[in-house]
Amino acid sequence: MRYIILGLIMAGLFQVFFWITQDNRVSLIETSFEKVESLSYSPFEGYDKKVLSPEQIEEDVSMLSHFTTKLRTYSTADAKVILEATSKTDIPIDLGIWISGDHKENHLEIQRALKLLEKYPDNIANVIVGNETLLRADLEEEELFAYIDFVAEFTNKPITCAETWDVWERIPDLAKHVDFITIHILPYWEKVPIDRFNDFIIEKYTLVEKLFPYTKINIGETGWPSHGYNNNNAVPSLKNQAVAIRGFINLASEKGWDYNIVEAFDQQWKGYDEGNVGQYWGIFTSDRELKFYLSGDIELNQYWLYQMIAAIIIGALLTLFGLRNQKMNINHALAYAVTAQGMAFGIVMAVIYPFANYMNFGMWVMWGMGTFLMIPLIIITLAKANELFRNSLGVGPERLVPLDLRSDNIPFVSIHVPAYKEQPHVLAETLQALSRLNYPNYEVLVIINNTSEEYYWKPIEKLCQELGDKFVFMNITCTGFKAGALNAALDYTNKKAEIIAVIDADYVVESPWLIDLVPLFDDPKVAIVQAPQDHRDGNESIIKAAMNAEYAGFFDIGMIDRNEENAIVVHGTMVMVRLSAMMEVGGWGTDTIVEDSELGLRLFEAGYLAHYTNRRYGYGLLPDTIEAFKTQRHRWAYGAIQILKKHWREFTPSATKLTSRQKNKFVAGWFFWLSDALGPVMAIMNIIWVPVIIFVGVTIPTIPLTIPIITAFLVNVLHTFILYRIKVKTSFKNTILSSIASMSLQLIIFKAVFDGFVKDGLPFKRTDKGGKAKKAATATNPIKYETILGTLLLISFFGLIFTNYTGITEIYVFAATIFIQSIPYISAIIMRILEVQSLKNQKS
């Protein structure tokens, strides 16, 4: 416990150091002005652009009167509700007339403007006919000129037209129709970094000034967003917004410029037109909170202390939960605690996302789903990290079976070899190897089950006769698949048997197997002794090398780790079980398709011990094809969910049959399956989101849909490459092949987990080995759906990259996430290519 406490303290200090070193309170250029000259004001709220009530408008204008001397509007509809609510105030407005490509609406706009000019002459300072109409190319130049001239005939108010600076440069004749020029200079939209804000404005103002030396110029829009995505080197932030506005006010005063800042309040509805950044140009939030003052220091995040405390507490809880009841040293504890604090920081940032961003319905849906799916992803990532640190930095294994066991006891061992339509030459090799065991007291039951074809069993019957009395040939019909066959064999088992050993029909066992491991049963509490699976055909092709490398990781990393807590996953080959213990808990179960693992769990629940050795004593055959590889993994994952559904009560906090360490190991193992199953779900969610970004230009996906996926991927990479080097001691090539083989199974694991929760009683499907399925390997495409999903993800990835014209960092991060999500399906495609190539090589 002292290591956990020390790790908590040190990791917590890391978290504190991170937060307090952030540039949260900043001193910026100040201005002595209490008010800005003019602010854009739109009387709307929400994503549906709801018009504010007269009372709300009156409150807004009253508040804004303390910060500005004038308001700018953009349409007569806006101005009408503002003037009606605030006609008794003395703050003037610049009346905007919205001119678009709709001539009928333009006529109505002008008619409303003339009525407003007549009704509120003292409240209107200037008239702005058209706002970026030519920039949008809504009208031809002559059409806009005509509208401006028409309005000028009916009012003596100064007339202008608002366009970006480059439009005035491109269409200088526009100046002939106005009393003064209104230019928009918005450095953010022109990708200008914040440190060139004033320089850029001076440059463009001077350019227009030289074009029209005798015409008054007004800067109708300038400003900077406080939040949102970057536009190349133009980065939105509260600090940059304050730098821009404070610096510009000083510049405008120095130059004697007239100007208007866009805008008074954040406008949520602009998110649909201008992407995530369009909502954040206000100097007030949509809740009417001032973002910063024109003088004094600026606090960029007033809630940072609460966020830091929350992150520390969450990180501490994750550390306590992850390290409790574990053997560890300070290196393991500290590394895990720091990782947990990092995860806690991500959780806090994800949770506060809705409070720091304006959220529409789609964003709420994606944030909610992403946050929900983030929870198991974080648990799995931390479990992987824990395993990584435990095996690389922590205490070494202490329960591995020693290699020099000796015993005077020689209990009778009954070796059961179930075989369903196995290739005779494969089964023959297995039986011949068993005949060479150097253990004196054993029998071999060859259990041919549900196999009527003489081709499969006749040669085996003859071989058993040749091998002698130790070999008992059985040809039975039974139910319950492999478990049913093994249960039936118990009736034929020698009455002297104390230990049941199970060997798959394709395993060639080395002679010391029993003599080395049976002594472990001298301890009456030992019910299981498991040796690892390995394979003798791993060099037959590159596809089998990949499969073999993938299996090795589990037996040299995962099983050793689980063995330390007496929580191994029992496998139905190379396993020995105490017969009396097995019968005590009910024998082989037929209600799951992983009878071996389920029996092991029942024995653990009964209080028995298991031992594991990572020494290889037997070598089987690998699946013939990718299809067989996937079938086997579907069976394992589906069976794991069956076990979870059957035994879940034993994993509740109040259950006492299993130790807390055993519970942790089994739950973590099931979560690994669930983590793989979540991959396709999150990939599909992100694929759906991509068109919204590309075609609508709205809303970068939230933190839960990017950072946890990237983090989990990086942890998995480190986990694989470090532990394969340390524990499996294999080559870099085999490590890569293992990763490809493992990731290629993501979609089939998703299907297995889904099937496990919604379908009961799926039949046992044997894994084709020994050449039986090779002829059919090219008949069908076993990765059809992986190819479809991988293609969609790659299209999404390239679509995001090539349409990100403004270099938005968040889009690149999202694109990276999409690419990471495509890797499992690319891996499946690579596996298929390797398989086809191997078959071609065999034929040639």
BELDA-V29672 format. One record per pair of residues at least 24 apart in sequence whose ideal C-beta (glycine too) atoms are under 6 Angstrom apart, sorted by the first residue. I is the first residue (numbers start at 1). J is the second residue. Records with the same first field share a line. If there is no record, write none. Layout:
I=J ; J
This chain:
3=328 ; 330 ; 333
4=323 ; 333
7=333 ; 334 ; 337
8=316 ; 319 ; 337
10=334
11=337 ; 338 ; 341
12=312
14=338
15=311 ; 312 ; 341
19=308
24=300 ; 301 ; 304
25=297 ; 299
26=239 ; 298
27=297
28=242 ; 243
29=246 ; 247
30=295
31=246 ; 249 ; 250 ; 294
33=249
35=67 ; 68 ; 69
36=68 ; 261
37=69 ; 259
38=70 ; 72 ; 260
39=68 ; 71 ; 261 ; 264
40=72 ; 262 ; 263
41=71 ; 264
42=78 ; 267
43=78 ; 81 ; 82
46=268
47=268 ; 269 ; 360
49=269
54=85
57=82 ; 85
58=85 ; 86
61=86 ; 89
64=264
65=91
72=260
74=131
76=109 ; 112 ; 113
79=116
83=120 ; 123
92=123 ; 125
94=125 ; 126 ; 128
95=124 ; 127
96=128 ; 131
97=129
99=130 ; 133 ; 147
100=138
101=138
114=154
117=155
126=158
127=157 ; 159
128=160 ; 162
129=161
130=161
131=162
132=163
134=163 ; 167
135=163 ; 164 ; 167
141=171
145=177
148=177
149=177
162=220
165=204 ; 208
168=208
172=211
175=212 ; 215
180=216 ; 218
181=212 ; 215 ; 217
182=218 ; 220
183=208
184=220 ; 221
185=222
188=224 ; 231 ; 234
191=231 ; 232 ; 234
192=234
193=233
194=240 ; 243
197=244
198=247 ; 251
218=258
219=257 ; 259
220=260
221=262
223=261 ; 262 ; 281
225=277 ; 280 ; 281
226=280 ; 291
227=280
228=276 ; 277 ; 280
229=276 ; 277 ; 700 ; 808 ; 810
230=808 ; 809
231=806
232=806 ; 807
236=277
238=291 ; 300
239=300
242=292 ; 298
268=358
271=698
275=697 ; 698
276=699 ; 700
279=358
307=348
310=348
311=344 ; 345 ; 348
314=344 ; 347
315=340 ; 341 ; 344
322=382 ; 386
325=660 ; 661
327=395
328=394
329=394 ; 395
331=393
332=389 ; 390 ; 393 ; 394
335=389 ; 393
336=386 ; 389
339=385
343=378
346=707
349=703
350=703 ; 704
353=702 ; 703
363=699
367=702
370=702 ; 704 ; 705
371=704
373=678 ; 682
374=704 ; 708
376=674
377=708 ; 712
379=671
380=671 ; 675
381=712 ; 715
383=668
384=715 ; 719
385=715
387=561
388=719
391=723
392=722 ; 726
397=560 ; 564
399=563 ; 564
401=611 ; 613
405=519
407=519 ; 522
409=522
410=441
411=498 ; 499
412=441 ; 496 ; 497 ; 498
413=442 ; 499 ; 501 ; 514
414=443 ; 493 ; 494 ; 497 ; 500
415=442 ; 444 ; 501
416=445 ; 486 ; 489 ; 502
417=446 ; 503 ; 505
418=447 ; 482 ; 485 ; 486
419=448 ; 505
420=449 ; 450 ; 451 ; 766
421=451 ; 456
422=505
423=770 ; 772
424=459 ; 460
426=506 ; 770
427=460 ; 505
428=463
429=508
430=505 ; 507
433=508 ; 509
434=509
435=467
436=511
437=511 ; 514
438=511 ; 515
439=514 ; 515
443=470 ; 494
444=470 ; 471
445=472 ; 489 ; 492
446=473
447=474 ; 485 ; 489
448=475
449=476 ; 478 ; 485
450=477
480=590
481=764
483=588 ; 590 ; 595
484=590
486=588
487=587 ; 588
497=579
498=579
499=576
500=577 ; 579
501=576
502=572 ; 575
503=573
504=573 ; 620
506=620 ; 621 ; 769
507=573 ; 618 ; 620
508=619
509=618
510=617
513=617
520=611
525=608 ; 609
526=609
527=578 ; 581 ; 603 ; 608
528=570 ; 577 ; 600 ; 610
529=576 ; 611
530=568 ; 575 ; 612
531=574 ; 613 ; 617
532=614
534=616 ; 619
535=619 ; 620 ; 622
536=619
537=621 ; 622
541=838
542=834
543=834 ; 835 ; 838
544=622
545=737
546=737 ; 740 ; 741
547=622 ; 629 ; 741
549=734 ; 737 ; 738
550=738 ; 741 ; 742
552=728
553=728 ; 738
556=614 ; 727 ; 728
557=723 ; 727
559=612
560=614
562=665
563=612
565=661 ; 662 ; 665
566=609
567=662 ; 665
568=610 ; 612
569=597
570=596 ; 597 ; 600
571=596
572=596
574=618
581=608
592=639 ; 642
593=635 ; 639 ; 764
594=639
598=643
601=647
604=662
605=650 ; 657
621=769 ; 770
623=767
624=768 ; 769 ; 773 ; 774
625=773 ; 777
626=782 ; 831 ; 835
627=782
628=767 ; 768 ; 773
630=748
631=765 ; 767
632=767
633=745 ; 748
634=748 ; 752
637=673 ; 749 ; 752 ; 753
638=752 ; 755 ; 756
640=670 ; 673
641=753 ; 756
644=670
673=753
676=746 ; 749
677=749 ; 750 ; 753
679=746
680=747 ; 750
683=821
686=818
687=792 ; 796
690=796
694=799 ; 803
700=810
701=814
706=813 ; 814 ; 817
709=817
710=817
713=820
740=827 ; 830
743=823 ; 824 ; 827
744=827 ; 828 ; 831
746=824
747=786
777=839
783=828 ; 832
786=825 ; 828
789=825
790=822 ; 825 ; 826
793=818 ; 821 ; 822
794=822
